[in-house]
């Protein structure tokens, strides 16, 4: 029994860095998504000083997660030998992380440009805001970002740089990571199936052929019968298109 407990403990200890990186990547995706949503309010009638503060808080949190995740991924992939399964998982996280950095950098640039166009330094600056019809701000989005938990946020929290410096720093971070570890992006394989439409599985070859045949029959039907029956089948995508064309004609 002691030997069994020891082997389980060894497996858990070996997997712990991988699980920690997975949690970090999931947290980063949530925080950067919240930042993207918050930045969409900039320049609108929902823009305000509180929104700018929430943007800075969310950006600071994303910065801390990025730094911690970069250190862990780099250390795991450059130091020592890893089992094949763990290495593949970490390499996949490596690719996801660098790809996410590029998207986050684009959001930071957009936020910097909008804050420059709409400074909000004085009350009269609000006259230039766009009336989009949105009500309220992004406090709920900021609350979701603040609720995200990562293993190292409190222990390794660092002051984030100024917005413009942060954009440049992400460039340097990605370049440094690519120089230390070479993981071809094209070599990564998806671990999940492609998304099914409407929660259903994609039809196989026979079902697709039957659907296409039914759609052609619908297209050749008289006008009074067009659009009947084919749209009842959720998988008959081609039939839907033909029905719409018939209605438009």
Buried (B, 14 or more C-beta within 10 A) or exposed (E): EEEEEEEEEEEEEEBEBBEBBBBBBBBBBBBBBBBBBBBBBBBBBBBBEEBBEBBEBBBBBBBBBBBBBBEBBBEBBEEEEBEEEBBBBBBBBBBBBBEBBEEBBEBBBBBBEBBEEBEBEEEEEEEEBEEEEBEEBBEEBBEBBEEBEBBBBEEEBEEBBEBEEBBEBBEEBBEEBEEEBEBEEEEBEEEEEEEEEEEEEEBEEEBBEBBBEBBEEBBEBEEEEBBEBBBEBEBBBBBBEBBEEBEEE
